[in-house]
């Protein structure tokens, strides 16, 4: 069973129905025991970094999430679920994250007069940077749906699985041991996204 | 490279998809759930669902139609129509919306957009603007909102021959005397994550987007702009992006009545050098 962590934010139903669509057994939960018993864990997220950390804390989920990651079972972070893994974000001042991965989260900062919009919103391609169980070798530049104003800067370059171009090349995916985490929304990325989720579900 | 988006729009009335011309003369286009599933299959980039009578008739959104529509799509879904409270937004997001479009309620109380963006994040707050070109031969519409003294400059229209556009509310029924371009800027500063801009002059006419309107707004804001109202041909979609500077083009009747399909629109735009997800 895949546990989708419910901390009172985010499009949980979207993630849930996407897993259902690929035939996976997934459950939306905030129960630490269910999370501990799950075969894999998903941390979704939209909204503000600070609010998400505050909610995770308020629901007593920081430890269960850390433990799930340390247990070595497949872990999927989506959007803020990627950003929260890092040590800190500069959104609304400096806010500490879960600190599972070394690095930080910073904002897109374009020069005045740039026609690049923030948030980075819409379909963009990813460049698959290393062999990955979740991506197709036949399509090195699939399109995924993004909506975000901040992106991660990991200290460890070998953890980077995908990058994306938006005014600059930024890290759009991390694969490190059992951690798979993406800035884009596979649950909103039609066939390409469902394929990725199906592969993640099969990691069990 | 970030792709430009093609967005079919479902205007929903009493649970059915309808389409009119310049906001009236509605004709039936089918069941929203079925139509949404068909667009999913065709590879639409996003879907917009507008309950077009909600604000007028002062009733809430048909949450269950939204929910059933959302069940069948794995792309972003924007829902609007009659969104007035933070609870409305929460319920829509819960029903499966990814973004919520606010129109009338934003005009009556701009602070509402600020609160919504703070609560749910800018990424899910779309401000929908229904704009109509000001007829210089007619006396201007007086400001119709209580907050006019807080932002008096918003009611100033540029001098002719510069074109000017005015904001309307309640599904295009009520002129508000607000300069649409300045309104878009204010909404951005209040935390809107996207502007959905409909030209009332062009809506349903299939004569093309109002390109000067779209370009003027696009150049005034730094958040994405969705152009709406008037698409009738492939060339119109291209012009909306190339000349109207829109980040996404929205259309309803041409897609519902199969005058154009999503795949052929995408192929055409790609051929003309627009970055498009095929």
Interface residues (C-beta under 8 A of the other chain):
Chain A: X11 X13 X14 X17 X18 X21 X46 X47 X48 X115 X117 X118 X119 X120 X121 X122 X123 X124 X125 X143 X145 X146 X147 X148 X149 X165 X166 X185 X187 X188 X189 X190 X193 X194
Chain B: X1 X2 X3 X4 X5 X40 X43 X45 X70 X71 X74 X75 X76 X93 X94 X96 X98 X120 X121 X122 X123 X124 X193 X194 X222 X223 X224 X245 X247 X248 X277
